[in-house]
Amino acid sequence: MNAPRPGTPAADASQHLIGLHDMPAARMTALLDRAQYFAEGHDARQALAGIAICTLFFEPSTRTRLSFQLAAQRLGADVLNFDASTSSTSKGETALDTLRTIEAMGVRGFVVRHKEDGAVAALAAAAAPGTAVVNAGDGRSAHPTQGLLDMLTLRQAKGPDFSHLKVLVVGDVRHSRVARSDLHALRALGAGEIRVCGPKALLPDDGTLDGCAVSGDFDASLAGVDAVMMLRLQRERMEDGLVDSLEDYHRDYGLTVARLARAAPDAIVMHPGPMNRGVEITDEVADGPQSRVLRQVGNGVAVRMAVLEALLGAR
């Protein structure tokens, strides 16, 4: 991914959605309000009829890609699906050249996923005026719509006032763009207490956890929490030597029914997927009454409708 040329301005936060770190709480709340409207099944009124949106994914995806496609279609947009493996990028074309080529066809909305940190921000900064770019996940930096859908799921279960909530994020935070977006959103919305738990080797030391109660003791961290956000353990962490074995990880940080009993009786369990069943979460918890995993998936469509409408609906 090529960075913007020197002198290129940063991406306009009102024109694009790159991350949640700089999103005011009022705007976040407005997006969640609109997403709730869509989640309740209200008509989208063909808000994006006549607008073309391209899903530009340079990394594999199932949930996020399909969710954005369905969101755009429900808003009446024309959707183009870009497959990096069969495109000119396999012949050496840069991501920026690809975006500009598709822009030249009249496409004005791009949903981009990329493996490199900052890649989506660089594309947004170089995009033409009037083009909106949405970050569908870049490196370990950010996954803003996942953060928003997690907040919507939490709000549906616990109400709009987060000030009394104790929320626990568990697992590989160091390599998780989801965790970073969730933490930004929880802070912005005034969560009462944010706890983070995981092996020391999988916790960042770059300021991401500022203001959080950090611990390596999962059982102690669970005490009385209102929501547990489990993170996927990436198998390559074993290859990196950061995790001894899947069995050891499950023993220390796997969420079981017995462990969940330490949380508040009405605590909810969330996971961004895909889940490693039997590693970070057991079948009994993932499919149990406190799980909101499938609700998260459904909320993803509503949140992405709200985001696309906000960025492209007034054009």
Phi and psi in degrees as a GROMACS rama.xvg file:
@    title "Ramachandran Plot"
@    xaxis  label "Phi"
@    yaxis  label "Psi"
@TYPE xy
-87.138  134.425  ASN-2
-72.3991  159.927  ALA-3
-60.4654  154.943  PRO-4
-65.0616  151.401  ARG-5
-52.5783  135.514  PRO-6
93.8948  -11.0168  GLY-7
-69.1094  127.48  THR-8
-68.1582  159.435  PRO-9
-67.2729  158.186  ALA-10
-62.0147  138.475  ALA-11
-73.2867  118.782  ASP-12
-63.6712  -24.3848  ALA-13
-83.543  -17.6847  SER-14
-96.2493  -25.4151  GLN-15
-129.57  167.978  HIS-16
-125.102  102.572  LEU-17
-103.826  -38.7769  ILE-18
-160.858  176.406  GLY-19
-104.489  -1.93231  LEU-20
-63.957  -27.762  HIS-21
-116.509  15.1405  ASP-22
-87.4762  122.494  MET-23
-61.576  149.161  PRO-24
-58.5457  -35.3751  ALA-25
-64.4177  -40.9185  ALA-26
-69.0161  -40.3625  ARG-27
-60.4713  -44.0811  MET-28
-64.6485  -39.3535  THR-29
-63.2355  -41.2677  ALA-30
-64.3  -40.8982  LEU-31
-67.3323  -37.2299  LEU-32
-61.5479  -45.0004  ASP-33
-67.8962  -38.9953  ARG-34
-62.5462  -39.0865  ALA-35
-62.9638  -38.5485  GLN-36
-57.4477  -47.0872  TYR-37
-69.0035  -37.2516  PHE-38
-62.2012  -27.224  ALA-39
-81.3781  0.344685  GLU-40
91.3237  13.3456  GLY-41
-70.026  152.843  HIS-42
-68.4744  137.089  ASP-43
-83.3152  -8.35365  ALA-44
57.3557  33.0065  ARG-45
49.3339  44.9308  GLN-46
-61.1248  -26.9572  ALA-47
-115.064  25.6449  LEU-48
-58.6051  132.775  ALA-49
86.4601  -3.28358  GLY-50
-102.57  134.625  ILE-51
-100.399  133.518  ALA-52
-125.193  135.584  ILE-53
-113.995  129.051  CYS-54
-89.1774  111.552  THR-55
-109.192  89.7411  LEU-56
-109.29  119.752  PHE-57
-102.566  7.72537  PHE-58
-135.736  151.997  GLU-59
-63.4374  149.137  PRO-60
-161.082  143.814  SER-61
-114.428  -64.9015  THR-62
-61.6347  -49.596  ARG-63
-67.4398  -45.373  THR-64
-62.4487  -50.8966  ARG-65
-62.7244  -37.3611  LEU-66
-63.9846  -44.8722  SER-67
-65.3854  -40.1876  PHE-68
-60.6025  -47.3296  GLN-69
-65.6779  -39.4425  LEU-70
-60.5579  -46.9007  ALA-71
-64.0051  -41.3909  ALA-72
-65.1808  -39.0271  GLN-73
-67.6127  -22.2136  ARG-74
-88.7438  -0.447315  LEU-75
88.5562  7.85324  GLY-76
-77.6133  157.752  ALA-77
-87.8731  131.258  ASP-78
-115.855  127.067  VAL-79
-109.542  133.534  LEU-80
-107.778  120.368  ASN-81
-98.7201  128.237  PHE-82
-113.536  108.903  ASP-83
-60.3263  -31.5334  ALA-84
-70.2411  -22.3055  SER-85
-115.795  13.339  THR-86
-102.98  -177.78  SER-87
-70.1446  -11.9697  SER-88
-64.0763  -27.3222  THR-89
-71.3729  -12.0016  SER-90
-102.788  4.90662  LYS-91
109.618  -1.05643  GLY-92
-67.4868  137.169  GLU-93
-76.2551  161.126  THR-94
-61.0447  -37.7619  ALA-95
-66.7906  -43.1335  LEU-96
-63.033  -37.483  ASP-97
-62.1352  -47.1946  THR-98
-60.9024  -45.617  LEU-99
-65.252  -35.2626  ARG-100
-63.4199  -44.8222  THR-101
-71.6738  -35.2685  ILE-102
-55.9415  -41.0503  GLU-103
-64.2592  -17.1433  ALA-104
-85.9255  -1.33712  MET-105
98.7571  9.23592  GLY-106
-77.6425  133.548  VAL-107
-121.342  0.0580467  ARG-108
-131.199  131.543  GLY-109
-128.595  129.555  PHE-110
-109.114  114.244  VAL-111
-120.827  131.898  VAL-112
-120.875  136.921  ARG-113
-147.627  149.971  HIS-114
-77.7786  -17.2965  LYS-115
-95.8724  136.245  GLU-116
-58.6762  132.346  ASP-117
81.1497  -3.16635  GLY-118
-64.5677  -40.5248  ALA-119
-70.2118  -38.3049  VAL-120
-61.5894  -38.9991  ALA-121
-65.1721  -40.6908  ALA-122
-64.958  -42.7687  LEU-123
-62.5387  -40.9321  ALA-124
-64.9462  -28.4175  ALA-125
-96.1812  -4.6941  ALA-126
-69.8844  156.537  ALA-127
-69.2489  152.577  ALA-128
-55.3735  136.704  PRO-129
93.596  -10.2324  GLY-130
-92.6728  133.61  THR-131
-108.242  133.827  ALA-132
-119.555  130.888  VAL-133
-115.645  129.871  VAL-134
-80.171  116.024  ASN-135
-99.6633  18.7087  ALA-136
120.363  118.886  GLY-137
-132.467  121.654  ASP-138
48.3634  -130.816  GLY-139
-105.528  12.0526  ARG-140
-75.8358  -57.9883  SER-141
-161.022  151.79  ALA-142
-144.534  74.208  HIS-143
-61.4838  -38.0299  PRO-144
-71.4871  -28.0373  THR-145
-66.37  -42.2328  GLN-146
-59.5907  -42.4128  GLY-147
-67.1352  -42.1169  LEU-148
-68.9782  -30.6956  LEU-149
-66.2644  -39.356  ASP-150
-67.3809  -37.0379  MET-151
-64.0325  -43.0973  LEU-152
-62.6081  -42.1992  THR-153
-65.4714  -41.4061  LEU-154
-65.9237  -39.3251  ARG-155
-62.4794  -34.4034  GLN-156
-84.3996  -33.0171  ALA-157
-121.579  -2.53535  LYS-158
91.7009  167.986  GLY-159
-76.14  -16.8294  PRO-160
-90.9097  108.195  ASP-161
-89.7473  -1.87304  PHE-162
-64.8412  -21.1721  SER-163
-99.4267  0.119841  HIS-164
-87.0362  143.344  LEU-165
-111.156  117.658  LYS-166
-119.637  133.207  VAL-167
-115.128  127.084  LEU-168
-107.924  127.841  VAL-169
-127.214  130.441  VAL-170
124.568  -142.891  GLY-171
-83.8621  77.253  ASP-172
-71.526  -33.4067  VAL-173
-55.0817  -40.5064  ARG-174
-104.712  10.8574  HIS-175
-104.447  114.52  SER-176
-71.1805  -29.6873  ARG-177
-62.9392  -46.8991  VAL-178
-60.2179  -41.774  ALA-179
-61.9752  -43.6095  ARG-180
-68.1743  -39.7374  SER-181
-61.2873  -43.7297  ASP-182
-65.3991  -40.9261  LEU-183
-60.3266  -44.3406  HIS-184
-67.7561  -42.0098  ALA-185
-61.5791  -40.7269  LEU-186
-64.7049  -46.8469  ARG-187
-60.7051  -36.3961  ALA-188
-91.2013  5.59649  LEU-189
77.1268  35.0721  GLY-190
-55.9152  136.686  ALA-191
-63.7009  -44.0215  GLY-192
-147.373  125.962  GLU-193
-111.549  117.727  ILE-194
-108.21  145.222  ARG-195
-131.355  134.229  VAL-196
-138.475  140.034  CYS-197
173.145  172.58  GLY-198
-61.6924  143.096  PRO-199
-53.882  -38.2071  LYS-200
-67.1563  -16.9615  ALA-201
-108.443  13.4253  LEU-202
-110.638  134.012  LEU-203
-74.8382  155.618  PRO-204
-123.875  31.2793  ASP-205
-107.227  14.7893  ASP-206
97.4607  -8.63753  GLY-207
-56.3613  -33.6938  THR-208
-97.2853  11.4725  LEU-209
-56.1402  131.715  ASP-210
84.8762  -2.93053  GLY-211
-97.8214  151.916  CYS-212
-87.6988  109.829  ALA-213
-105.015  136.594  VAL-214
-152.046  155.753  SER-215
-99.5669  -0.861469  GLY-216
-99.5308  102.437  ASP-217
-65.0178  -45.4358  PHE-218
-59.7761  -44.1864  ASP-219
-67.2975  -37.8549  ALA-220
-66.223  -27.9512  SER-221
-73.6824  -17.0939  LEU-222
-56.1492  112.915  ALA-223
73.5996  10.4783  GLY-224
-74.0798  152.84  VAL-225
-92.7226  -21.2769  ASP-226
-150.881  140.681  ALA-227
-120.174  118.321  VAL-228
-104.146  103.696  MET-229
-85.309  144.75  MET-230
-112.498  147.961  LEU-231
-70.0845  133.551  ARG-232
-85.7334  117.525  LEU-233
-77.7736  127.572  GLN-234
-59.2218  -26.8937  ARG-235
-66.3387  -15.0269  GLU-236
-67.2352  -27.0517  ARG-237
-68.8678  -40.7309  MET-238
-64.9191  -32.4157  GLU-239
-75.354  -9.3686  ASP-240
80.3269  12.0855  GLY-241
-83.5942  -18.416  LEU-242
-130.892  132.256  VAL-243
-67.6587  -49.2726  ASP-244
-161.17  160.156  SER-245
-64.3783  -35.2651  LEU-246
-64.0849  -44.5862  GLU-247
-64.0734  -40.1167  ASP-248
-63.138  -45.5931  TYR-249
-62.5426  -39.1354  HIS-250
-60.4923  -41.2932  ARG-251
-91.3586  -32.0901  ASP-252
-133.962  11.4596  TYR-253
-81.9571  135.831  GLY-254
-88.7197  115.398  LEU-255
-113.05  169.367  THR-256
-60.3224  -41.8077  VAL-257
-62.8742  -42.3039  ALA-258
-67.1603  -42.0097  ARG-259
-60.6978  -24.7973  LEU-260
-63.1524  -16.8987  ALA-261
-75.4092  -21.9547  ARG-262
-76.2609  175.983  ALA-263
-59.2945  148.63  ALA-264
-56.9111  -31.4105  PRO-265
-103.824  22.5874  ASP-266
-63.8418  148.051  ALA-267
-109.133  155.776  ILE-268
-118.038  132.595  VAL-269
-127.759  154.544  MET-270
-156.608  131.541  HIS-271
-73.6981  -15.9126  PRO-272
72.7292  158.548  GLY-273
-70.4095  146.781  PRO-274
-87.3391  142.477  MET-275
-96.5806  89.7768  ASN-276
-63.9283  135.403  ARG-277
85.7178  -0.743754  GLY-278
-113.903  -77.4738  VAL-279
-88.1421  -13.3104  GLU-280
-155.694  143.462  ILE-281
-89.9412  162.584  THR-282
-57.9703  -41.2274  ASP-283
-61.9856  -35.1147  GLU-284
-80.6363  -45.8593  VAL-285
-59.6078  -35.1643  ALA-286
-104.358  7.85733  ASP-287
-85.3675  177.416  GLY-288
-67.9357  -20.6676  PRO-289
-92.4552  -5.41447  GLN-290
-74.9614  137.418  SER-291
-120.32  23.6002  ARG-292
-62.7426  -47.0785  VAL-293
-72.067  -31.1418  LEU-294
-62.6611  -38.1829  ARG-295
-58.6236  -44.6533  GLN-296
-60.8381  -47.1692  VAL-297
-62.7249  -40.2807  GLY-298
-66.3561  -24.278  ASN-299
-58.8302  -39.3458  GLY-300
-64.9546  -46.0578  VAL-301
-62.7267  -43.844  ALA-302
-63.7442  -42.4034  VAL-303
-71.28  -30.1332  ARG-304
-62.106  -45.4022  MET-305
-62.285  -41.3366  ALA-306
-67.0778  -48.3227  VAL-307
-63.698  -40.554  LEU-308
-63.0102  -42.6738  GLU-309
-64.2905  -37.7187  ALA-310
-84.8242  -29.8911  LEU-311
-121.592  -9.48836  LEU-312
-72.1514  -21.893  GLY-313
-95.8091  12.6706  ALA-314
